[in-house]
Amino acid sequence: MRPIPAARLLSVLTALLILVPRLANAVALDWWANRTSTSCVFESTAPGTIRLDNCASGFIEGDITLPSSGNWKLSFDVEPDESTGRKPNDYVDVFINSARIGRYYNTPAAPALHHVSALVNGSSVHYRFEFLSTDLATHIHMVVRAGQAELEPAYLTNPSFDGGTYVNATPTTTGDWQGNLASYVTAENGVTPFQGGRMLKFLGTANGGASTGAGCEAIQLVSMAPYASAVAAGIFRLEASAYVNRVALDSQTDTQFGIELVACSGSMSSFPPPAANQLARARTLIRTDGDPATWERIPECLLHVPYGTTYVAYYLFADEDVMNDGTAPEFDGHYADGVTLLRVAPPAWSCADLVTPEGNAGAHTLTVPVALSAPIWAPASITASTTDGTATAGDGDFLPTAQTLTVKPTLAWARKWGSVGSGNSQFDQPSGIAADRWGNIWVADGNNHRVVRYTRRSDYAGKFGTSGSSPGQLGFVVSVAVDPIFGHVYVGGSDSRISEFTADGTFVREWGSPGTGPGQFSTLSGIAVDSQGNVYAADWGTGRIQKFSSTGTFLLQWGSLGSGISQQSPRGIAIGRQDVVYVSDTWNPRIQR
């Protein structure tokens, strides 16, 4: 390893100086002091924090006045009640200015801490939190923590579509929305704008939507020039969301919407950029209920903007024929409104941000002055300590606030766990492993007929699966993969089945059978999921790779047994950047892309 270049180190320190004053000037969101109406009994367990007590359900709401009118980013946390632990039937609905921001569960598979962000424009905030526990416990087992509001730059132009004019063209500079055929409309077809007086209506693709399986996208380019120091320091993250709606369900209008953020290098004038200039991307999808009376929120799309990014492309899109109904695209009722793009601060400063993982492990020590109010995370590959010797951390621990931090890269072996058996941290022929975007580790525990979940610290976090051939049961488990969009877990078995489960182990669906036809497997040997939720399966017995939709619909296949191009004995499969497929070819031996 080597220290980061001096220019980039200067960017880190400059970014620190920029961030600290912003945090100091933040406005506290004190839900407790500003409450105006409640049901049941609430209590405050810490300043500004609220918890429902002695009831199985209830709501609390109130109003907070902000110092001035502007673009305000709200940030706060929702988490389990530490005194009672995980209660699977608890959740909290969060409403900001009458819009539901999200529903936050307390299931064993849910994150231990939900970071909530919302964007409001104006000088006041109306909040409402609706708590529910369906297990009829003495009180809800969820807590809403006090938060903060910060003035946020307006990254997007015309996010509510109330001004400007949509342009049916490819954007090459910053400004209003452009892209495939669309327009700004007022209320129609039983759909009323989510906010303001107008909303975006998707009208079709650039060719008028004459082909099946099409999508319609509106695009806006956002320059990173004003945030260059934070981008260079590797600490700039963006979070996008939007509300979507559509006409009542019919045979010609499908239900899928999405957001994609792409970090690009180079000039906007050459947009869309070549693959080499697409540095990172993030994508989220939603399938709506087809009820014009309800707007639904696309889940947060989070992009860590990498070093070298000059602009970010924001894609807002509606898809047709995602259900494969065979009907030509008919964009007769897809709408979007309330689009947001805001900056999300890293949850904690990581020592990994201060060194570059290149070269050999060595004894180099880098001392960097730090003035932060947040803890600093030391990953397993780094040993870190405060210079006064009062605290030391490593192997994934947290350091307290430090004035001067000494970082010593070690690149050493980190940890191991497991033994033979069927206990929570035991295995019987583990044959596959996957990591999700939240850092959880999923292990295909072959002869125990189950999937076991661990945290990034290797702590046991749950399991599911029993032996059998019925839906929801598993044979010998050979592979596991996690959908990066919804977090669903796909399990491949030696019995030629692929089973889909939610993150808490609830069975969703299965497909596959023994054979050599489409959707059949001779020897299922590996599975992977791409950025759009499509599932790829390696069939060692026939040399094929098959691609399926997220719901198991067969899409295409390629490959055969042999040693030529696209001939293979595929044992493992992985998805890389730009959804490139990599296959390990056991008997040849080689990797094919």
C-alpha positions as CSV (number, residue, x, y, z in Angstrom):
1,M,0.0,0.0,0.0
2,R,1.0,3.6,-0.5
3,P,-0.3,6.8,1.0
4,I,-2.8,8.8,-1.0
5,P,-1.4,11.5,-3.3
6,A,-0.9,14.9,-1.7
7,A,-3.4,16.5,-4.1
8,R,-6.1,14.0,-3.1
9,L,-5.2,14.3,0.6
10,L,-5.7,18.0,0.3
11,S,-9.1,17.3,-1.2
12,V,-10.0,15.2,1.8
13,L,-9.0,17.9,4.3
14,T,-10.7,20.6,2.2
15,A,-13.9,18.5,2.2
16,L,-13.7,18.2,6.0
17,L,-13.5,21.9,6.4
18,I,-16.5,22.3,4.1
19,L,-18.6,19.6,5.9
20,V,-18.0,20.6,9.5
21,P,-19.6,24.1,9.4
22,R,-22.6,22.6,7.6
23,L,-23.2,20.2,10.4
24,A,-22.7,22.9,13.0
25,N,-25.4,25.1,11.4
26,A,-27.9,22.3,11.1
27,V,-31.4,22.8,12.6
28,A,-32.5,20.2,15.1
29,L,-35.6,18.2,14.3
30,D,-37.2,17.8,17.8
31,W,-40.3,15.6,17.2
32,W,-41.1,15.5,20.9
33,A,-41.1,19.3,21.6
34,N,-43.1,20.1,18.4
35,R,-45.9,17.5,18.7
36,T,-49.4,18.8,18.3
37,S,-51.5,15.7,18.2
38,T,-51.2,12.1,19.4
39,S,-53.2,8.9,19.9
40,C,-52.4,6.5,22.7
41,V,-49.4,7.2,25.0
42,F,-46.0,8.4,23.7
43,E,-42.8,9.0,25.7
44,S,-39.4,10.5,25.0
45,T,-36.5,8.2,25.6
46,A,-33.9,10.8,24.7
47,P,-34.0,14.5,23.7
48,G,-36.3,14.9,20.7
49,T,-36.8,11.1,20.4
50,I,-40.3,9.4,20.5
51,R,-41.6,5.9,21.3
52,L,-45.1,4.6,21.5
53,D,-45.8,3.2,25.0
54,N,-48.4,0.8,26.3
55,C,-50.2,0.5,23.0
56,A,-50.1,-1.7,20.0
57,S,-50.7,1.2,17.6
58,G,-50.8,4.9,17.4
59,F,-49.7,8.1,15.7
60,I,-47.9,11.3,16.6
61,E,-47.8,14.4,14.4
62,G,-46.6,18.0,14.6
63,D,-45.1,21.0,12.9
64,I,-41.5,22.3,12.9
65,T,-40.7,25.9,11.6
66,L,-37.4,26.2,9.8
67,P,-35.3,29.4,9.9
68,S,-35.9,30.4,6.3
69,S,-37.6,29.2,3.1
70,G,-35.4,27.0,1.0
71,N,-34.4,23.5,-0.1
72,W,-34.1,21.6,3.2
73,K,-32.8,18.0,3.6
74,L,-34.2,16.2,6.6
75,S,-32.2,13.4,8.1
76,F,-33.1,11.1,11.0
77,D,-33.1,7.5,12.1
78,V,-35.7,4.8,12.8
79,E,-34.5,1.8,14.8
80,P,-35.6,-1.0,17.2
81,D,-36.2,-0.3,20.8
82,E,-32.9,-1.5,22.3
83,S,-34.7,-2.6,25.5
84,T,-36.9,-5.2,23.7
85,G,-34.9,-6.2,20.6
86,R,-36.4,-7.4,17.3
87,K,-40.2,-7.8,17.0
88,P,-41.1,-8.9,13.5
89,N,-44.5,-7.4,13.4
90,D,-43.6,-3.9,14.2
91,Y,-43.3,-1.0,11.7
92,V,-43.5,2.8,11.5
93,D,-45.0,4.7,8.6
94,V,-43.2,8.1,8.1
95,F,-45.1,11.0,6.5
96,I,-43.5,14.3,5.7
97,N,-45.8,17.1,4.5
98,S,-48.6,14.5,4.0
99,A,-46.4,12.3,1.7
100,R,-45.5,8.9,3.0
101,I,-41.7,8.7,2.8
102,G,-41.5,5.0,3.7
103,R,-42.5,2.1,5.9
104,Y,-39.7,0.9,8.2
105,Y,-39.9,-2.6,9.6
106,N,-38.4,-4.3,12.6
107,T,-38.0,-7.8,11.1
108,P,-34.9,-9.8,11.9
109,A,-33.8,-9.4,8.2
110,A,-34.3,-5.6,8.3
111,P,-31.3,-3.2,8.9
112,A,-30.6,-2.5,12.5
113,L,-30.8,1.2,11.8
114,H,-32.9,2.9,9.1
115,H,-31.4,6.2,7.9
116,V,-34.3,8.3,6.6
117,S,-33.9,11.3,4.3
118,A,-36.4,13.6,2.7
119,L,-36.4,16.8,0.8
120,V,-38.8,19.7,1.5
121,N,-39.0,23.1,-0.1
122,G,-40.3,25.9,2.1
123,S,-40.0,27.1,5.7
124,S,-42.0,24.4,7.6
125,V,-42.3,20.7,8.1
126,H,-45.4,18.8,9.0
127,Y,-44.6,15.3,10.3
128,R,-46.8,12.3,11.2
129,F,-45.5,8.9,12.4
130,E,-47.9,6.0,12.5
131,F,-46.8,3.1,14.6
132,L,-48.2,-0.4,14.4
133,S,-47.5,-3.7,16.2
134,T,-49.7,-6.6,15.1
135,D,-48.5,-8.9,17.8
136,L,-50.6,-6.8,20.3
137,A,-47.5,-6.3,22.6
138,T,-47.6,-3.8,25.4
139,H,-45.9,-1.2,23.3
140,I,-44.4,-0.7,19.8
141,H,-40.8,-1.8,19.6
142,M,-39.6,1.0,17.3
143,V,-38.1,4.4,18.1
144,V,-37.9,7.5,15.9
145,R,-34.7,9.5,16.7
146,A,-34.3,13.2,16.7
147,G,-32.7,14.4,13.5
148,Q,-31.6,17.5,11.7
149,A,-32.4,19.7,8.7
150,E,-29.8,21.3,6.4
151,L,-30.1,23.7,3.6
152,E,-29.4,21.8,0.5
153,P,-28.3,23.0,-3.0
154,A,-30.9,22.5,-5.7
155,Y,-29.2,19.8,-7.7
156,L,-32.1,19.3,-10.1
157,T,-33.9,21.8,-12.3
158,N,-37.7,21.7,-12.2
159,P,-38.1,18.6,-9.9
160,S,-41.8,19.2,-9.6
161,F,-42.4,19.9,-13.3
162,D,-44.3,23.1,-12.6
163,G,-42.1,25.3,-14.8
164,G,-40.2,25.0,-18.0
165,T,-40.8,22.9,-21.1
166,Y,-39.9,19.3,-21.7
167,V,-37.6,18.7,-24.7
168,N,-37.8,15.5,-26.7
169,A,-34.0,15.2,-27.3
170,T,-30.8,13.8,-25.9
171,P,-29.4,16.2,-23.3
172,T,-25.9,17.6,-23.7
173,T,-25.8,20.1,-20.9
174,T,-27.4,20.9,-17.5
175,G,-31.0,22.2,-17.5
176,D,-34.6,21.0,-17.7
177,W,-35.6,17.4,-18.3
178,Q,-35.0,15.9,-21.8
179,G,-35.2,12.5,-23.3
180,N,-37.8,10.2,-24.9
181,L,-41.3,11.5,-25.8
182,A,-42.9,13.0,-22.7
183,S,-44.7,16.2,-21.6
184,Y,-45.8,18.2,-18.5
185,V,-49.5,17.9,-17.9
186,T,-52.2,18.9,-15.4
187,A,-54.7,16.5,-13.8
188,E,-56.1,13.9,-16.2
189,N,-57.3,10.3,-16.4
190,G,-58.2,10.4,-12.7
191,V,-54.6,11.2,-11.7
192,T,-53.9,14.5,-9.8
193,P,-50.4,15.9,-9.5
194,F,-48.6,14.7,-6.4
195,Q,-47.4,18.3,-5.7
196,G,-48.0,21.6,-7.5
197,G,-50.1,21.9,-10.6
198,R,-48.3,19.7,-13.1
199,M,-46.7,16.3,-13.4
200,L,-44.5,14.4,-16.0
201,K,-46.4,12.1,-18.4
202,F,-44.5,9.5,-20.3
203,L,-45.7,9.3,-23.8
204,G,-43.5,6.8,-25.5
205,T,-40.1,5.9,-26.8
206,A,-38.1,8.0,-29.3
207,N,-39.7,6.0,-32.1
208,G,-43.2,6.4,-30.8
209,G,-43.3,3.1,-28.9
210,A,-43.8,0.9,-31.9
211,S,-41.8,-2.1,-30.6
212,T,-42.5,-4.3,-27.6
213,G,-40.5,-4.4,-24.5
214,A,-39.7,-0.7,-24.6
215,G,-39.1,2.0,-22.0
216,C,-39.6,5.7,-21.9
217,E,-37.0,7.8,-20.0
218,A,-36.6,11.4,-19.0
219,I,-33.0,12.5,-18.3
220,Q,-31.3,15.4,-16.5
221,L,-27.5,16.0,-16.2
222,V,-26.1,17.3,-13.0
223,S,-22.6,18.9,-12.9
224,M,-20.3,17.8,-10.1
225,A,-18.0,20.9,-10.6
226,P,-19.4,22.7,-7.5
227,Y,-18.7,19.6,-5.4
228,A,-15.3,18.6,-6.9
229,S,-13.4,18.6,-3.6
230,A,-15.9,16.2,-2.0
231,V,-16.0,14.0,-5.1
232,A,-12.1,13.9,-5.2
233,A,-12.1,12.9,-1.5
234,G,-14.4,10.0,-2.1
235,I,-17.1,11.2,0.3
236,F,-19.8,12.4,-2.1
237,R,-23.0,10.3,-2.1
238,L,-26.3,11.1,-3.8
239,E,-29.8,9.7,-3.1
240,A,-32.6,9.9,-5.6
241,S,-36.3,9.2,-5.3
242,A,-39.6,10.1,-7.0
243,Y,-43.3,9.5,-6.8
244,V,-45.1,7.6,-9.6
245,N,-48.6,6.8,-10.7
246,R,-50.5,5.3,-13.6
247,V,-54.0,4.8,-15.0
248,A,-56.1,2.0,-13.7
249,L,-54.8,-1.5,-14.5
250,D,-55.5,-2.6,-18.1
251,S,-54.0,-5.0,-20.6
252,Q,-52.0,-2.3,-22.4
253,T,-50.4,-0.4,-19.5
254,D,-47.7,-2.1,-17.4
255,T,-46.7,-1.1,-13.9
256,Q,-42.9,-0.7,-13.7
257,F,-41.1,2.5,-13.0
258,G,-37.5,3.2,-12.0
259,I,-34.6,5.5,-11.3
260,E,-31.0,5.1,-12.5
261,L,-28.1,7.3,-11.5
262,V,-24.9,7.1,-13.6
263,A,-21.6,8.7,-12.6
264,C,-19.8,9.9,-15.8
265,S,-16.4,11.3,-16.6
266,G,-15.7,13.6,-19.6
267,S,-17.8,16.3,-21.1
268,M,-21.6,16.4,-21.2
269,S,-21.4,17.4,-24.8
270,S,-20.6,13.8,-25.7
271,F,-23.5,12.3,-23.7
272,P,-24.4,9.5,-23.7
273,P,-20.8,8.5,-22.7
274,P,-19.0,5.4,-23.8
275,A,-18.8,2.5,-21.4
276,A,-15.3,3.5,-20.2
277,N,-16.6,6.9,-19.1
278,Q,-19.5,5.3,-17.0
279,L,-17.7,5.1,-13.6
280,A,-20.6,3.8,-11.4
281,R,-24.3,3.3,-11.5
282,A,-27.2,2.6,-9.2
283,R,-30.8,1.6,-10.1
284,T,-34.0,1.0,-8.2
285,L,-37.4,-0.2,-9.5
286,I,-41.0,-0.3,-8.4
287,R,-44.1,-2.1,-9.7
288,T,-47.1,0.0,-8.8
289,D,-50.6,-1.0,-7.7
290,G,-52.4,0.5,-10.7
291,D,-54.6,2.7,-8.5
292,P,-54.7,6.3,-9.8
293,A,-55.8,7.6,-6.4
294,T,-52.4,6.6,-4.8
295,W,-49.0,7.9,-5.6
296,E,-46.2,5.5,-4.7
297,R,-42.5,6.3,-4.0
298,I,-39.7,4.7,-5.9
299,P,-37.3,3.3,-3.3
300,E,-34.2,5.4,-2.6
301,C,-31.5,5.1,-5.3
302,L,-28.1,5.6,-3.6
303,L,-25.0,6.4,-5.6
304,H,-21.5,6.7,-4.2
305,V,-19.9,9.2,-6.7
306,P,-16.4,8.0,-7.4
307,Y,-13.2,9.9,-7.9
308,G,-13.0,11.3,-11.5
309,T,-16.8,11.9,-11.9
310,T,-17.6,15.2,-13.7
311,Y,-21.3,14.8,-14.0
312,V,-24.2,12.5,-12.9
313,A,-27.0,11.5,-15.3
314,Y,-30.4,11.1,-13.6
315,Y,-32.7,8.7,-15.5
316,L,-36.4,8.6,-14.6
317,F,-38.2,6.0,-16.6
318,A,-41.3,3.9,-17.1
319,D,-41.2,0.4,-18.7
320,E,-43.7,-1.3,-20.9
321,D,-44.2,-5.0,-21.4
322,V,-42.2,-5.9,-18.3
323,M,-44.9,-8.5,-17.7
324,N,-44.3,-10.0,-21.2
325,D,-47.9,-9.7,-22.2
326,G,-47.1,-9.4,-25.9
327,T,-49.0,-6.1,-26.3
328,A,-47.2,-3.3,-28.0
329,P,-46.2,-0.4,-25.7
330,E,-49.0,2.0,-24.9
331,F,-47.8,4.8,-22.7
332,D,-51.3,6.0,-22.1
333,G,-51.0,6.7,-18.4
334,H,-47.6,6.7,-16.8
335,Y,-46.9,9.7,-14.5
336,A,-44.1,11.0,-12.2
337,D,-43.8,13.9,-9.8
338,G,-42.0,15.0,-6.6
339,V,-38.6,14.1,-7.9
340,T,-35.7,14.4,-5.4
341,L,-31.9,14.3,-5.5
342,L,-30.1,15.1,-2.4
343,R,-26.7,14.5,-0.8
344,V,-26.2,11.9,1.8
345,A,-23.3,12.1,4.2
346,P,-21.3,8.9,4.8
347,P,-22.5,7.3,8.1
348,A,-19.0,7.5,9.5
349,W,-15.5,8.3,8.3
350,S,-13.6,5.3,7.2
351,C,-9.9,4.8,7.5
352,A,-10.1,3.2,4.1
353,D,-10.8,6.7,2.6
354,L,-7.4,7.8,3.7
355,V,-5.3,5.2,1.9
356,T,-5.2,3.8,-1.6
357,P,-5.3,-0.1,-1.8
358,E,-2.5,-0.5,-4.3
359,G,0.9,-2.1,-4.0
360,N,2.2,-4.5,-1.4
361,A,1.3,-4.5,2.3
362,G,3.8,-2.5,4.2
363,A,4.6,-0.7,7.4
364,H,3.8,2.8,6.1
365,T,2.1,5.0,8.6
366,L,0.0,7.9,7.5
367,T,-0.9,10.7,10.0
368,V,-3.8,12.9,9.0
369,P,-5.3,15.7,11.2
370,V,-9.0,15.0,11.6
371,A,-11.7,17.2,13.3
372,L,-14.9,15.3,13.2
373,S,-17.9,14.7,15.4
374,A,-18.6,11.3,14.0
375,P,-16.9,8.0,14.8
376,I,-14.4,6.6,12.4
377,W,-14.6,3.1,11.1
378,A,-11.5,1.0,10.9
379,P,-12.1,-1.9,8.5
380,A,-10.5,-5.3,9.0
381,S,-7.5,-4.6,6.7
382,I,-6.4,-1.5,8.7
383,T,-5.2,-1.0,12.2
384,A,-5.9,2.6,13.5
385,S,-5.3,4.4,16.7
386,T,-5.5,7.9,18.2
387,T,-2.0,9.4,18.6
388,D,-2.5,9.9,22.3
389,G,-2.9,6.1,22.7
390,T,-6.3,6.4,24.4
391,A,-8.1,4.3,21.9
392,T,-7.3,1.6,19.3
393,A,-9.5,-0.1,16.8
394,G,-9.3,-2.6,14.0
395,D,-11.0,-5.6,12.6
396,G,-14.1,-3.6,11.8
397,D,-14.4,-1.7,15.1
398,F,-15.2,2.0,15.6
399,L,-12.8,4.7,16.9
400,P,-14.2,7.6,19.0
401,T,-13.6,11.1,17.8
402,A,-10.0,11.7,17.0
403,Q,-7.9,14.9,16.6
404,T,-5.1,13.1,14.9
405,L,-5.4,9.6,13.4
406,T,-2.6,7.3,12.6
407,V,-3.5,4.7,9.9
408,K,-1.3,1.6,9.4
409,P,-2.4,-0.7,6.5
410,T,-1.8,-4.3,7.3
411,L,-3.6,-6.2,4.5
412,A,-3.7,-9.2,6.8
413,W,-6.0,-12.2,7.0
414,A,-9.2,-11.0,8.7
415,R,-11.2,-13.8,10.3
416,K,-12.8,-17.2,9.9
417,W,-15.9,-18.9,11.4
418,G,-17.7,-22.1,11.1
419,S,-17.3,-25.8,11.9
420,V,-19.1,-29.0,10.9
421,G,-22.6,-29.3,12.1
422,S,-26.1,-27.8,11.9
423,G,-25.9,-25.0,14.5
424,N,-26.1,-21.3,13.7
425,S,-22.5,-20.9,12.7
426,Q,-21.9,-24.5,11.6
427,F,-22.1,-25.9,8.0
428,D,-22.4,-29.2,6.2
429,Q,-20.7,-28.7,2.8
430,P,-21.2,-25.0,2.3
431,S,-21.1,-24.5,-1.5
432,G,-22.0,-20.9,-2.3
433,I,-21.7,-17.4,-0.9
434,A,-23.0,-14.0,-1.7
435,A,-22.9,-10.4,-0.3
436,D,-25.8,-8.0,-0.5
437,R,-25.6,-4.2,-0.9
438,W,-26.1,-3.8,2.9
439,G,-23.0,-5.8,3.7
440,N,-24.8,-9.0,4.8
441,I,-23.2,-12.3,3.9
442,W,-25.4,-15.2,2.7
443,V,-24.1,-18.8,2.7
444,A,-25.5,-21.7,0.8
445,D,-25.3,-24.5,3.4
446,G,-25.5,-27.4,1.0
447,N,-26.3,-30.5,3.0
448,N,-28.2,-28.6,5.7
449,H,-30.7,-27.6,3.0
450,R,-30.7,-24.0,4.1
451,V,-29.3,-20.5,3.6
452,V,-27.6,-18.7,6.5
453,R,-27.2,-15.0,6.9
454,Y,-24.4,-13.1,8.7
455,T,-23.6,-9.5,9.3
456,R,-20.4,-8.0,7.8
457,R,-18.8,-8.7,11.2
458,S,-19.7,-12.4,10.7
459,D,-22.3,-12.3,13.5
460,Y,-25.2,-14.8,12.9
461,A,-28.3,-13.0,11.7
462,G,-30.8,-15.7,10.6
463,K,-31.4,-18.7,8.4
464,F,-34.2,-20.3,6.4
465,G,-34.8,-23.5,4.6
466,T,-35.8,-27.1,5.3
467,S,-35.2,-30.3,3.4
468,G,-37.9,-31.3,0.9
469,S,-39.3,-30.9,-2.5
470,S,-42.4,-28.8,-1.8
471,P,-42.5,-25.1,-2.7
472,G,-40.3,-23.3,-0.1
473,Q,-38.3,-26.4,0.8
474,L,-34.8,-27.0,-0.5
475,G,-32.7,-29.8,-1.8
476,F,-28.9,-29.7,-1.6
477,V,-28.2,-26.0,-1.9
478,V,-25.5,-25.3,-4.5
479,S,-25.6,-21.5,-4.9
480,V,-27.1,-18.3,-3.6
481,A,-27.5,-14.8,-5.0
482,V,-29.1,-11.5,-3.8
483,D,-31.2,-9.1,-5.9
484,P,-29.6,-5.6,-5.5
485,I,-32.9,-3.8,-6.0
486,F,-35.3,-5.4,-3.5
487,G,-32.9,-7.7,-1.5
488,H,-34.7,-10.9,-2.5
489,V,-32.6,-14.0,-2.1
490,Y,-32.4,-16.6,-5.0
491,V,-31.4,-20.1,-4.1
492,G,-30.2,-22.8,-6.6
493,G,-30.5,-26.4,-5.7
494,S,-29.2,-29.8,-7.0
495,D,-32.8,-30.7,-7.6
496,S,-32.9,-28.4,-10.7
497,R,-35.0,-25.7,-8.9
498,I,-34.4,-22.0,-8.4
499,S,-36.3,-20.6,-5.3
500,E,-36.9,-17.0,-4.5
501,F,-37.3,-15.7,-0.9
502,T,-37.6,-12.3,0.7
503,A,-34.8,-11.3,3.0
504,D,-36.6,-12.6,6.0
505,G,-37.0,-16.1,4.4
506,T,-40.6,-15.8,3.2
507,F,-41.0,-18.0,0.1
508,V,-42.1,-16.1,-3.0
509,R,-41.9,-18.5,-6.0
510,E,-39.8,-21.2,-7.7
511,W,-39.1,-22.5,-11.2
512,G,-37.1,-25.1,-13.0
513,S,-37.2,-28.9,-13.4
514,P,-34.7,-31.6,-14.6
515,G,-34.1,-31.6,-18.4
516,T,-32.3,-29.8,-21.2
517,G,-35.1,-27.4,-22.4
518,P,-35.5,-23.7,-21.7
519,G,-36.1,-23.3,-17.9
520,Q,-34.8,-26.8,-17.2
521,F,-31.4,-27.9,-15.8
522,S,-29.2,-30.9,-16.0
523,T,-26.8,-29.9,-13.2
524,L,-27.5,-26.5,-11.8
525,S,-24.2,-25.2,-10.6
526,G,-24.4,-21.4,-10.0
527,I,-26.7,-18.4,-10.1
528,A,-26.2,-14.6,-10.2
529,V,-28.4,-11.5,-10.4
530,D,-27.7,-8.4,-12.5
531,S,-28.4,-4.8,-11.7
532,Q,-31.9,-5.0,-13.1
533,G,-32.9,-8.1,-11.2
534,N,-32.5,-10.6,-14.0
535,V,-31.4,-14.1,-12.8
536,Y,-28.6,-16.0,-14.6
537,A,-28.2,-19.8,-14.0
538,A,-25.1,-21.9,-15.0
539,D,-25.9,-25.5,-16.0
540,W,-22.8,-27.6,-15.7
541,G,-24.4,-30.6,-17.3
542,T,-25.3,-28.9,-20.6
543,G,-22.7,-26.1,-20.8
544,R,-25.5,-23.5,-20.9
545,I,-26.1,-20.2,-19.3
546,Q,-29.8,-19.3,-19.0
547,K,-31.2,-15.8,-18.3
548,F,-34.6,-15.3,-16.5
549,S,-36.6,-12.3,-15.5
550,S,-36.8,-11.6,-11.7
551,T,-40.1,-13.6,-11.7
552,G,-38.7,-16.6,-13.4
553,T,-39.7,-16.0,-17.0
554,F,-37.2,-17.6,-19.4
555,L,-35.6,-14.9,-21.6
556,L,-32.6,-16.4,-23.4
557,Q,-29.8,-18.9,-23.3
558,W,-26.3,-19.5,-24.7
559,G,-23.5,-22.0,-24.6
560,S,-22.9,-25.7,-24.9
561,L,-20.4,-28.4,-23.8
562,G,-17.0,-28.2,-25.5
563,S,-13.8,-26.1,-25.6
564,G,-14.6,-23.5,-28.2
565,I,-15.9,-20.0,-27.8
566,S,-19.1,-20.1,-25.8
567,Q,-18.5,-23.8,-25.1
568,Q,-17.9,-24.5,-21.5
569,S,-18.3,-26.5,-18.3
570,P,-19.7,-23.7,-16.2
571,R,-19.2,-24.1,-12.5
572,G,-19.5,-20.5,-11.2
573,I,-21.1,-17.3,-12.6
574,A,-20.7,-13.7,-11.6
575,I,-22.0,-10.3,-12.8
576,G,-19.6,-7.3,-13.2
577,R,-19.9,-3.7,-14.1
578,Q,-22.3,-2.9,-17.0
579,D,-23.9,-6.3,-16.2
580,V,-21.1,-8.2,-17.9
581,V,-21.4,-11.9,-17.3
582,Y,-18.3,-13.9,-16.2
583,V,-18.3,-17.7,-16.2
584,S,-15.7,-20.1,-14.7
585,D,-15.1,-22.9,-17.2
586,T,-14.0,-25.8,-15.0
587,W,-12.6,-28.4,-17.4
588,N,-11.0,-26.1,-20.0
589,P,-9.7,-24.3,-17.5
590,R,-10.5,-20.7,-18.1
591,I,-12.8,-17.7,-17.4
592,Q,-15.1,-16.6,-20.2
593,R,-16.7,-13.2,-20.4
